[in-house]
Amino acid sequence: MIGSARCLTSSADGGGRDEAQHGPDPDHARRSLPRPDDLTEAVVARETGTLDAAGAARLPGMVTAAVAEVVARQVATGIDASATAS
C-alpha cells in the first residue's frame, strides 16, 4: 500500500484482496510480470517490511535494469508498446 491509498490486488483465486484491511499481499510480486529472481526477492522483502537499507538503496537500479531488459527483448521481437498506448 502506498501512503494512505487503498489498493486491491488479485489473489490466486481471482478474487480481490483489500490491502487496507488485510495488509500487503507478499505473493503479488511472484504473480506479476516476469522479473529477475533478485528483484522479486527485493520486492517481496520491501512488501513484508524486511528489506534492509542496502537493499532499498539498490532497488531503484534493479527496477531500471529489469525494465530496460524487458524493453530490449520487446524491441528485438518487434513489439511496439507505443503503438498500443492510448
N, C-alpha and C positions, 0 to 999 in steps of 0.2 A: 504494500500500500504506500503510495507517495503522499506525503503531507497528510491532510485530513480527507483526501479524496476517497471515495468508496469505490472499490473495484470488484468486479465479478470475473472470475476465471473459470475456464472449462474444467470439469472434472472428467475422470476416465469414463464415467458412465454417461457423459453428455450433459449432465445437469450443471447448474451454476453453483459457484462457491462464493459466498458473501464474505470477503476478507474483513470487512468491518466487524462482523460477528465472529468469524472463525480464525482470523489471522491469515497471514500469507500462506499460500499453498507451496510447500517446499518441493513438490514434484513438477511444478509448472515448467521449470527450465528443461526438464527431461522430456516433456511432451511437446515442446515448441520446435521451432526451426532447427535444423542441424547446426551444430557448433562444435568446436574442439572440446575434448574432454576437460582440459584445464579450465576453459571458460565456463563450462557447465558447472564444474565443481565450485568455482568462484561465485557464480550467480546463486547457486544453492546456499553457499555459506553466507552470502550477503542477505538472502531472504530469511535465513534462520538465525541471523544475528551472530554468526561465528566467524565472520571474515575479519582477519586481523588488519592492522593499519597498513602493513606492507602489501597485502593482497588488495586492499581498497585502492592503494596508490597505483597498482598495476592494472586494475580492472579497465579503466578507460582505454588504455593502449591495447589490451586484449580484445576489447569490443571492436575498436577501429581496425585491427588486423583481421579479425574474423569477417567483418563486413567487406573489407577490401578483397579478401579471398573469394567470398561468395559472388561479389560483383564481377571479379575477373573470370570466374567459372561461367557465369551467365553470359558475359560478353563472348567468351570462347565458344559457347554453344549456340550463339545467335539470339539469345533472349534480349529483347529491348524493353526493359521495365518502364522506360519513359513513355513508350507507346501505349502502355496500359493505364498510366496515371491519368486521372481526370481532374 
